[in-house]
C-alpha cells in the first residue's frame, strides 16, 4: 500500500507506484479501494486546481466543523513546499507544522485530514497544484492562521523579499488567536 504514516496522527503521504518506460509513465493518482484497504474511507466531492508563480505562499487555510475538509494534495507541474499544521486540541502534535516537498517529479501526495490548517509555497518558477476535498467549500466556515506565526517556525523556502501573499492571508490571526473548534480523538 502506498500510504505512509507521518509522525503526526492521521497525516499521511501517498506515494503511488509508477510504471515508466520509453513512452513515459503511468500511475493511479487515486484509487478509493486502496484507501479503504488502509482504513481510510473518504468520499471526495470537490476538486480544486491552482496555478502560481515562484514565491507565492497560500495559506494557512481550513474550514471549521461541520464543514471541515480532508484534502489530498498533489502537484501537476513544478514544486511546492506543502505545510500542514495540527490544530486539533489535545493532539500530541497540536500546534506543530509538518512540511514536505511535493512536485511533479516525485509525484508524492499529502493527505491532510480535518483539523489541520493547510498551505504551501511555490519553490519552482511556476506550479500547478491539484487537490481533492471531501466537503464542499463553505465561505462562512473558512478560517486561517498567519503563515508567518513565529510559534510555528515554518520554513517556506522563499526569501522574505520574494514572498507573494494575498491581502487576505496577510491578516490571519496567530495559532493561539484563531477560530478553532477541533478536538483530537484518539
C-alpha positions, 0 to 999 in steps of 0.5 A: 500500500502506498500510504505512509504514516507521518509522525503526526496522527492521521497525516499521511503521504501517498506515494503511488507506484509508477510504471515508466518506460520509453513512452513515459509513465503511468500511475493511479493518482487515486484509487478509493479501494486502496484507501479503504484497504488502509482504513481510510474511507473518504468520499471526495466531492470537490476538486480544486486546481491552482496555478502560481508563480515562484514565491507565492505562499497560500495559506494557512487555510481550513474550514471549521466543523461541520464543514471541515475538509480532508484534502489530498494534495498533489502537484501537476507541474513544478514544486511546492513546499506543502505545510500542514499544521495540527490544530486539533486540541489535545493532539500530541502534535497540536500546534506543530507544522509538518512540511514536505516537498511535493512536485511533479517529479516525485509525484508524492501526495499529502493527505491532510485530514480535518483539523489541520490548517493547510498551505504551501509555497511555490519553490519552482518558477511556476506550479500547478497544484491539484487537490481533492476535498471531501466537503464542499467549500463553505465561505462562512466556515473558512478560517486561517492562521498567519503563515508567518506565526513565529510559534510555528517556525515554518520554513517556506523556502522563499526569501522574505523579499520574494514572498507573494501573499494575498491581502487576505492571508496577510491578516490571519490571526496567530495559532493561539488567536484563531477560530478553532473548534477541533478536538483530537480523538484518539 
